[in-house]
């Protein structure tokens, strides 16, 4: 195994406090192990403090709480550790455990693409390294620490995704993970309701870079107007991109048979089966990281080619009786919506192209105008049909019609939208389904599949 050029840890850490107990830490009373440590965390739907006794009954040795639970047996009370903030304590324990391992952590953040970029980096690095990564998009102040607590001696590197909705959150995640490499995919309009401006989103994402230190490495998108002009970084930086000259620039882009190919420095060809031109950026991130680990271009190309989308509802393809479904229902914002529409527009099919869009949430005061902008984009694209669902998407629908798009439908419910699709969709048609997570747009796919199969059985 070739040694990486990257420093193992960009910031010092205190001695680890967890030891072998890291495997025994759980925030779920259902999965607590014998002699485990239960951390009670209050969430949106459940409060872990209500399950402390259950955790003890299942064999927990200790419980970390922020208050003493009601009606707890006296012998259990002796095994409580009371702290001010259990979420912070979880992060502190994870940071301490991470510090035991002299290996690099690669942290990926950005408005769009971070889950796929993280997965592609881990996949490519697996050609020569044992890599730990966070599952799906468990990228917050709970999911990231739980990932780090899975670190073992067998691991050579960690790849984590970092998400946020406000200032200070990426800084805290970076404090916990102590990354050696920081990647920012792009800066776009998401969480505008909380952050207000693109500049604030940029500031929030850039908190990652300030934690890298002098020996760290920043990998940035040269095509992004905010990221290409970053100055005064203490760490080393390299750039990836398509439109501008940089360290890792994709050239010779070719889209054929619903596959993308490109080359770097006119020396190495790359090809992958993911939908969407935007995924070239994710591939470039994986290439840039892999080269820092001294992996040969040929080996990288082989891994890029073999990568398959593993995260659910992120532009995955389904076939329902000859009708194609591009399932991008995990989330939505203006930038990712534009990328998804571009993907459908380029898709080669003999049938019609249909967009089913739910609301793009957390856009604040600009929500109406941003939905209208997508409506205008749709009207000028080769998309044949637009189906919308949600209060905000109605603005998209109306604007698309005002700009000349002919076939439009606004659904009052998931089942209403699915019913409309069953009436109009024919074999060889391709349907893109997308919306913010709270819109649960995957239910439309489920209803469509159920009803479509039932009608033809």
Phi and psi in degrees as a GROMACS rama.xvg file:
@    title "Ramachandran Plot"
@    xaxis  label "Phi"
@    yaxis  label "Psi"
@TYPE xy
-77.9489  135.852  UNK-2
-72.2129  140.54  UNK-3
-72.2479  151.079  UNK-4
-80.7934  -9.47041  UNK-5
-87.8582  138.116  UNK-6
-64.3792  147.705  UNK-7
-68.3649  -37.454  UNK-8
-147.096  125.606  UNK-9
-82.3052  -9.07098  UNK-10
-144.319  145.467  UNK-11
-69.337  154.036  UNK-12
-137.339  150.658  UNK-13
-71.1563  165.211  UNK-14
-58.7082  143.636  UNK-15
-68.5745  139.219  UNK-16
-100.251  -8.89441  UNK-17
-94.2303  -40.6878  UNK-18
58.2114  -139.275  UNK-19
-68.3622  -15.007  UNK-20
-69.6385  -12.6919  UNK-21
-59.3847  -34.2231  UNK-22
-71.2835  -17.6658  UNK-23
-97.3459  -2.60963  UNK-24
-81.4254  132.992  UNK-25
-146.723  149.284  UNK-26
-108.264  5.40139  UNK-27
-119.077  114.556  UNK-28
-63.5538  -22.8323  UNK-29
-72.4686  -26.7607  UNK-30
-110.52  9.13812  UNK-31
-62.1864  137.62  UNK-32
-95.8923  162.518  UNK-33
-60.428  131.97  UNK-34
66.5038  22.5803  UNK-35
-79.8507  171.882  UNK-36
-115.548  117.548  UNK-37
-98.1324  128.322  UNK-38
-109.131  117.382  UNK-39
-84.2725  116.049  UNK-40
-120.664  133.642  UNK-41
-88.8968  120.545  UNK-42
-109.695  -169.108  UNK-43
-70.2225  -35.6616  UNK-44
-106.501  -31.7426  UNK-45
-132.268  152.565  UNK-46
-114.941  116.23  UNK-47
-57.2631  -22.3698  UNK-48
-65.5794  -21.6676  UNK-49
-77.3833  -8.44299  UNK-50
-119.662  13.0439  UNK-51
-61.9613  -46.9325  UNK-52
-61.7026  -39.8438  UNK-53
-60.9561  -40.9519  UNK-54
-62.4425  -41.3609  UNK-55
-65.4138  -40.7134  UNK-56
-62.9502  -29.1458  UNK-57
-87.3799  4.01654  UNK-58
111.872  7.18247  UNK-59
-60.3128  140.183  UNK-60
-85.9719  -39.3372  UNK-61
-139.696  158.24  UNK-62
-133.773  130.399  UNK-63
-99.5436  121.538  UNK-64
-133.695  163.507  UNK-65
-103.984  -8.14874  UNK-66
-155.809  155.644  UNK-67
-76.7145  123.477  UNK-68
-63.3999  151.366  UNK-69
-74.5883  150.234  UNK-70
54.3842  43.834  UNK-71
-99.2848  133.34  UNK-72
-58.3468  143.124  UNK-73
-60.1599  -35.3898  UNK-74
-70.1057  -23.4232  UNK-75
-78.2061  -31.987  UNK-76
-59.923  -28.3948  UNK-77
-69.7136  -16.0114  UNK-78
-106.726  20.2115  UNK-79
-93.8833  141.431  UNK-80
-117.142  114.013  UNK-81
-95.625  125.227  UNK-82
-126.288  166.674  UNK-83
-71.7454  -39.9151  UNK-84
-142.117  109.997  UNK-85
-70.6763  -30.7839  UNK-86
-66.9536  -42.8789  UNK-87
-63.945  -39.2424  UNK-88
-63.7836  -41.3675  UNK-89
-57.7584  -44.6519  UNK-90
-64.3712  -40.191  UNK-91
-64.1044  -41.2017  UNK-92
-64.5641  -42.5994  UNK-93
-64.4195  -40.0659  UNK-94
-62.7299  -40.2857  UNK-95
-65.6773  -40.4073  UNK-96
-67.5359  -42.1917  UNK-97
-59.0365  -36.0457  UNK-98
-65.1331  -16.9609  UNK-99
-70.984  -18.7083  UNK-100
-110.212  120.401  UNK-101
-86.4535  60.9923  UNK-102
-133.373  156.923  UNK-103
-79.1417  142.203  UNK-104
-107.345  128.754  UNK-105
-104.784  120.396  UNK-106
-110  131.165  UNK-107
-118.276  126.397  UNK-108
-137.224  179.503  UNK-109
140.249  167.752  UNK-110
-71.2528  -46.3899  UNK-111
-129.259  152.133  UNK-112
86.7042  -2.45173  UNK-113
-66.7386  -34.247  UNK-114
-68.4534  -46.7031  UNK-115
-65.6547  -41.1035  UNK-116
-60.6263  -45.3658  UNK-117
-59.2741  -44.9492  UNK-118
-66.2202  -39.5304  UNK-119
-68.2815  -40.3063  UNK-120
-59.8341  -48.2451  UNK-121
-61.6295  -39.9356  UNK-122
-64.6014  -44.7495  UNK-123
-68.8624  -41.5585  UNK-124
-64.8182  -24.9061  UNK-125
-65.6572  -9.25764  UNK-126
-67.7989  -20.4153  UNK-127
-143.428  0.0454559  UNK-128
-137.371  153.01  UNK-129
-91.2167  112.509  UNK-130
-113.994  134.791  UNK-131
-101.391  136.267  UNK-132
-138.2  158.283  UNK-133
-76.5233  143.022  UNK-134
-72.6752  145.314  UNK-135
40.2826  -121.654  UNK-136
-121.166  44.6862  UNK-137
-75.9026  79.8813  UNK-138
-116.908  15.333  UNK-139
-106.885  -166.135  UNK-140
-69.7062  -4.18159  UNK-141
-109.553  -50.5031  UNK-142
-62.966  -41.4429  UNK-143
-65.7539  -47.3474  UNK-144
-59.5697  -39.355  UNK-145
-63.3011  -33.6745  UNK-146
-65.6003  -48.0371  UNK-147
-62.8324  -29.2203  UNK-148
-70.3926  -9.53552  UNK-149
-89.1035  -2.62986  UNK-150
-59.7365  133.407  UNK-151
-132.149  172.07  UNK-152
-62.5959  -24.9291  UNK-153
-71.2771  -17.411  UNK-154
-81.0039  141.472  UNK-155
-104.387  -21.7013  UNK-156
-160.711  161.581  UNK-157
-129.236  136.894  UNK-158
-121.437  119.264  UNK-159
-125.338  149.352  UNK-160
-101.003  141.11  UNK-161
-122.749  121.177  UNK-162
-110.785  166.01  UNK-163
-161.487  162.272  UNK-164
-131.589  -0.0654846  UNK-165
-158.501  169.17  UNK-166
-63.924  144.814  UNK-167
90.9184  -16.8521  UNK-168
-74.0744  -43.2477  UNK-169
-66.0256  -36.0501  UNK-170
-60.4643  -43.7989  UNK-171
-66.1286  -42.8665  UNK-172
-63.433  -37.0087  UNK-173
-69.6449  -35.1006  UNK-174
-61.8006  -40.2658  UNK-175
-69.8582  -46.0933  UNK-176
-83.8994  -22.3084  UNK-177
47.3015  62.8016  UNK-178
-72.0193  150.162  UNK-179
-97.5163  -27.3903  UNK-180
-124.164  131.029  UNK-181
-119.325  125.62  UNK-182
-114.661  132.047  UNK-183
-119.943  119.03  UNK-184
-73.0563  -46.0776  UNK-185
-175.465  170.602  UNK-186
-123.794  119.579  UNK-187
-142.928  174.601  UNK-188
-77.8982  90.4155  UNK-189
-136.662  150.639  UNK-190
59.3898  27.6677  UNK-191
-63.4656  -25.7177  UNK-192
-60.8894  -33.1924  UNK-193
-98.5985  -31.7771  UNK-194
-104.574  -18.948  UNK-195
83.0985  -48.3596  UNK-196
-136.183  160.036  UNK-197
-62.8784  -33.6883  UNK-198
-62.3132  -40.4797  UNK-199
-66.9789  -35.7945  UNK-200
-63.0848  -43.1848  UNK-201
-59.6403  -45.2261  UNK-202
-61.0814  -43.4017  UNK-203
-63.7795  -44.3483  UNK-204
-68.1129  -34.1176  UNK-205
-71.7262  -10.3487  UNK-206
-56.8852  -29.3971  UNK-207
-59.6631  -42.9246  UNK-208
-67.5445  -33.1673  UNK-209
-69.5296  -16.8323  UNK-210
-92.4438  -1.88462  UNK-211
-77.812  -31.5269  UNK-212
77.2414  175.629  UNK-213
-64.6737  -30.0053  UNK-214
-91.6672  -0.565021  UNK-215
-82.4353  178.1  UNK-216
-135.874  130.201  UNK-217
-104.057  130.388  UNK-218
-115.265  117.018  UNK-219
-129.673  155.223  UNK-220
-83.7021  112.441  UNK-221
-70.8308  -22.6483  UNK-222
-81.5229  -9.40427  UNK-223
-88.0367  126.774  UNK-224
-64.9025  -24.908  UNK-225
-83.1641  -40.1798  UNK-226
-79.2471  -29.6091  UNK-227
-72.8194  -14.6015  UNK-228
-108.328  16.4289  UNK-229
-64.8132  132.544  UNK-230
-129.773  171.231  UNK-231
61.4761  32.4696  UNK-232
-84.2454  137.426  UNK-233
-76.678  -26.8221  UNK-234
-90.0755  170.217  UNK-235
-72.7244  151.839  UNK-236
-139.048  144.804  UNK-237
-133.363  157.932  UNK-238
-120.887  150.43  UNK-239
-125.421  156.941  UNK-240
174.84  -179.307  UNK-241
-119.707  -48.4538  UNK-242
-84.9094  -19.6244  UNK-243
-124.406  147.77  UNK-244
-63.2029  131.634  UNK-245
-162.565  -177.02  UNK-246
-59.7804  -43.2612  UNK-247
-128.089  87.866  UNK-248
-105.744  127.749  UNK-249
-82.3808  125.934  UNK-250
-127.259  169.671  UNK-251
61.0297  37.4012  UNK-252
-61.8614  135.217  UNK-253
-140.174  129.614  UNK-254
-113.8  114.439  UNK-255
-146.439  131.839  UNK-256
54.3366  41.5218  UNK-257
58.8142  31.7607  UNK-258
-129.604  148.947  UNK-259
-105.731  141.595  UNK-260
-136.244  155.476  UNK-261
-160.988  174.402  UNK-262
-135.689  162.19  UNK-263
-124.639  127.655  UNK-264
57.0346  22.7329  UNK-265
55.4968  25.6531  UNK-266
-116.522  -44.0791  UNK-267
-120.603  129.024  UNK-268
-93.5958  143.1  UNK-269
-129.498  145.201  UNK-270
-144.207  142.155  UNK-271
-146.629  162.372  UNK-272
-101.633  5.21878  UNK-273
-71.4481  146.723  UNK-274
-78.0467  145.487  UNK-275
103.652  123.87  UNK-276
-58.7865  -32.71  UNK-277
-61.4368  -22.5464  UNK-278
-72.9926  -11.2022  UNK-279
-62.3543  -38.3315  UNK-280
-60.6034  -42.0048  UNK-281
-65.0422  -38.2477  UNK-282
-63.9232  -40.5932  UNK-283
-62.765  -38.0076  UNK-284
-60.1558  -47.7905  UNK-285
-61.4861  -39.1905  UNK-286
-65.2838  -44.771  UNK-287
-61.9301  -43.7514  UNK-288
-65.6374  -44.9973  UNK-289
-61.5806  -37.1619  UNK-290
-66.2734  -31.5064  UNK-291
-66.4976  -22.3357  UNK-292
-96.7231  12.9236  UNK-293
61.9865  30.448  UNK-294
-84.0531  133.902  UNK-295
-63.2675  148.511  UNK-296
-56.8162  -40.4895  UNK-297
-64.2107  -39.5472  UNK-298
-68.7394  -37.0555  UNK-299
-63.5807  -45.4692  UNK-300
-59.6422  -39.5932  UNK-301
-63.9807  -41.082  UNK-302
-71.804  -38.3389  UNK-303
-60.0539  -43.3592  UNK-304
-64.1593  -33.6172  UNK-305
-88.5081  -5.47499  UNK-306
-69.1204  136.075  UNK-307
-127.611  142.006  UNK-308
-60.2567  122.533  UNK-309
-106.558  -20.0564  UNK-310
-83.888  132.076  UNK-311
-70.0873  147.885  UNK-312
62.22  32.4252  UNK-313
-121.112  77.8106  UNK-314
58.4911  39.2446  UNK-315
-85.7084  154.374  UNK-316
-105.917  133.507  UNK-317
-126.763  150.363  UNK-318
-119.551  116.949  UNK-319
-114.929  96.7868  UNK-320
52.0675  48.0356  UNK-321
87.5734  -5.89773  UNK-322
-100.524  124.88  UNK-323
-83.5181  138.782  UNK-324
-121.43  118.265  UNK-325
-92.8253  101.531  UNK-326
-89.0558  101.913  UNK-327
-121.767  40.3901  UNK-328
-83.5373  -0.406631  UNK-329
-63.0338  -43.0516  UNK-330
-164.31  173.086  UNK-331
-158.683  142.185  UNK-332
-150.646  169.99  UNK-333
-54.4668  -42.0901  UNK-334
-68.1503  -45.4777  UNK-335
-68.7276  -31.1664  UNK-336
-66.2034  -42.4188  UNK-337
-60.4181  -42.4292  UNK-338
-63.9598  -41.4115  UNK-339
-67.0189  -40.5302  UNK-340
-64.7798  -41.1663  UNK-341
-60.6496  -38.9102  UNK-342
-62.4948  -47.4732  UNK-343
-65.0273  -39.732  UNK-344
-60.1925  -36.3578  UNK-345
-82.7087  -17.0549  UNK-346
-61.9276  132.444  UNK-347
-89.822  116.182  UNK-348
-153.415  154.741  UNK-349
-87.0705  -10.0439  UNK-350
-98.1853  -164.705  UNK-351
-88.4847  163.126  UNK-352
-115.111  124.525  UNK-353
-123.333  130.789  UNK-354
-107.705  129.712  UNK-355
-115.312  111.899  UNK-356
-120.1  131.36  UNK-357
-96.2509  179.48  UNK-358
-63.2835  145.254  UNK-359
-97.1599  112.585  UNK-360
-95.5612  171.689  UNK-361
62.6242  34.7112  UNK-362
-102.158  -0.684876  UNK-363
63.5143  -141.562  UNK-364
-66.255  -19.5965  UNK-365
-93.453  7.19157  UNK-366
-57.3427  -47.3632  UNK-367
-63.0872  -48.6493  UNK-368
-67.1983  -32.6714  UNK-369
-72.2123  -34.7848  UNK-370
-68.7176  -38.967  UNK-371
-64.2337  -37.4456  UNK-372
-62.4097  -39.8781  UNK-373
-66.3564  -36.0608  UNK-374
-59.7486  -42.0478  UNK-375
-66.2682  -39.6894  UNK-376
-61.8821  -43.3465  UNK-377
-62.7489  -40.4134  UNK-378
-64.8564  -29.2534  UNK-379
-95.7164  5.13044  UNK-380
-103.541  171.281  UNK-381
-81.9191  23.3855  UNK-382
-78.6106  135.014  UNK-383
-90.8869  -35.9232  UNK-384
-136.759  139.894  UNK-385
-122.312  126.277  UNK-386
-118.292  125.525  UNK-387
-118.572  156.195  UNK-388
-145.606  122.45  UNK-389
122.653  157.159  UNK-390
-62.7776  -44.4473  UNK-391
-74.2801  -35.8593  UNK-392
-66.2319  -19.1706  UNK-393
-61.4699  -32.9985  UNK-394
-66.7711  -38.6919  UNK-395
-61.3347  -45.4773  UNK-396
-61.2669  -47.8721  UNK-397
-64.0657  -42.1609  UNK-398
-68.4613  -38.5954  UNK-399
-61.0048  -41.3305  UNK-400
-66.1616  -39.8554  UNK-401
-63.8486  -29.6295  UNK-402
-91.8849  7.58564  UNK-403
106.168  1.13997  UNK-404
-69.6932  132.691  UNK-405
-84.9947  -53.6364  UNK-406
-98.2244  107.673  UNK-407
-130.456  147.056  UNK-408
-149.456  133.34  UNK-409
-113.844  121.451  UNK-410
-95.4238  142.337  UNK-411
-87.4136  -12.8816  UNK-412
-158.692  170.99  UNK-413
-61.2213  -45.5396  UNK-414
-66.8835  -33.8564  UNK-415
-62.7961  -45.3846  UNK-416
-64.2579  -44.0858  UNK-417
-62.6154  -39.6666  UNK-418
-62.5934  -40.5556  UNK-419
-64.2599  -42.782  UNK-420
-62.7727  -38.2167  UNK-421
-63  -31.2242  UNK-422
-74.7075  -37.492  UNK-423
-103.778  -27.0569  UNK-424
-72.7465  135.617  UNK-425
-129.231  161.362  UNK-426
-51.8803  140.83  UNK-427
82.7997  -9.2769  UNK-428
-70.3983  152.47  UNK-429
-126.394  130.145  UNK-430
-116.347  123.162  UNK-431
-94.5912  127.368  UNK-432
-118.396  122.29  UNK-433
-151.396  147.334  UNK-434
178.693  165.805  UNK-435
-63.2717  156.35  UNK-436
-55.1693  -40.2925  UNK-437
-66.4471  -17.179  UNK-438
-79.4632  -15.2613  UNK-439
49.2334  50.1305  UNK-440
-66.7382  -16.8605  UNK-441
-62.1496  -21.5952  UNK-442
-65.0636  -30.1985  UNK-443
-65.2968  -42.2427  UNK-444
-62.9595  -44.329  UNK-445
-61.703  -44.5253  UNK-446
-65.7544  -41.5122  UNK-447
-62.4157  -46.5988  UNK-448
-62.5628  -45.3513  UNK-449
-61.8337  -51.3913  UNK-450
-69.3257  -37.5138  UNK-451
-65.8253  -43.7734  UNK-452
-68.6267  -39.1022  UNK-453
-64.7664  -36.6596  UNK-454
-70.9012  -22.9427  UNK-455
-110.083  2.23198  UNK-456
